Amino acid sequence: MIHDEREKVPLFRKWSYWYVLVIAFLSVLIFLFYLFTKHFS
């Protein structure tokens, strides 16, 4: 099966928005784990 139409990305128009979202989410997680370890050290 040949599919000529480009598959649309759900929720966002471009894949770069997904990359920014994932990087931001991981940065927030890193920051929260940093605060968590500082609090209990």
Buried (B, 14 or more C-beta within 10 A) or exposed (E): EEEEEEEEEEEEEEEEEEEEEEEEEEEEEEEEEEEEEEEEE
